[in-house]
Amino acid sequence: MTVTESVVDAKDDARQAESREALANALLLMEERFDSQTKWIVGVIVGMTGIMIAVMVAMLSLTT
């Protein structure tokens, strides 16, 4: 292997490492966004369930 080939291989390795790092960062960002969206959706569902229970209790108390 010549010096030129070694330099080319080193540059390719560096590019691949940068690509892997960029991909890892993108995946981490997607995971963080998915996690925060999941928490928001669960919060909405729990809130709506609480409101429905409160309305049902109010309706039951009016009928008795």
Secondary structure, 3 states (H helix, E strand, C coil): CCHHHHHHHHHHHHHHHHHHHHHHHHHHHHHHHHHHHHHHHHHHHHHHHHHHHHHHHHHHHHHC
